[in-house]
């Protein structure tokens, strides 16, 4: 993966943030709901069952139009992610076909391949969507909403999927739909409806549940090492705390004789 390709993918996903009519500036979304996700906060972690449900939603309803060019099938078995058993992961990869430049033909995907790009015109890659959306929202683009309301990419994605008002407008030979989270008309029709799928863990497939699940999954695709980074951060904070205490005690030990002599001299001068 080159930096150029990564930057282009991020820009492509960020373009999803701009209303088609230009009525709202970037970083000024419409109505965003602050959903609760298990990975929020310094001690939050991904919910494996939720990531598996989100993967199912992506596979069944999103993959026909949106690719995930930076996500390898093998990562679906990584700790902290959907954690599919290796045999299930390989069977899942086999449901896709990828273009092989050496064979100059399509072949069944293997675990080392990445999710294919369906090359659907106008549909951005979803690998980095949760990172690109609402990157700097709030007054003057200073992440105020993230700090004050906890709003971020997953909240936007779920709000977008639930934000259709039912209003439609036929323009220039195409149908557009008003989306409250987008703040304008969009060309993508509503994709989630109650009971449109069945989850293996028995979770009710409500529209809101599916929106939250796929938003959590897309957060994982953008931040697959979130859990390990938080663990490393917590370890670092504990280490620095212990180091601070040790330095404080060492400082007191080193300066104790000096302070004692200074006090003795002060007392001697006072007696004299």
HELIX and SHEET records of a PDB file:
HELIX    1   1 UNK A    3  UNK A   15  1                                  13    
HELIX    2   2 UNK A   48  UNK A   57  1                                  10    
HELIX    3   3 UNK A   58  UNK A   62  3                                   5    
HELIX    4   4 UNK A   73  UNK A   77  5                                   5    
HELIX    5   5 UNK A   86  UNK A   93  1                                   8    
HELIX    6   6 UNK A  129  UNK A  132  1                                   4    
HELIX    7   7 UNK A  139  UNK A  141  5                                   3    
HELIX    8   8 UNK A  144  UNK A  149  1                                   6    
HELIX    9   9 UNK A  153  UNK A  162  1                                  10    
HELIX   10  10 UNK A  207  UNK A  222  1                                  16    
HELIX   11  11 UNK A  226  UNK A  271  1                                  46    
SHEET    1   A 2 UNK A  97  UNK A 100  0                                        
SHEET    2   A 2 UNK A 105  UNK A 108 -1                                        
SHEET    1   B 3 UNK A 164  UNK A 171  0                                        
SHEET    2   B 3 UNK A 174  UNK A 179 -1                                        
SHEET    3   B 3 UNK A 184  UNK A 186 -1                                        
END                                                                             
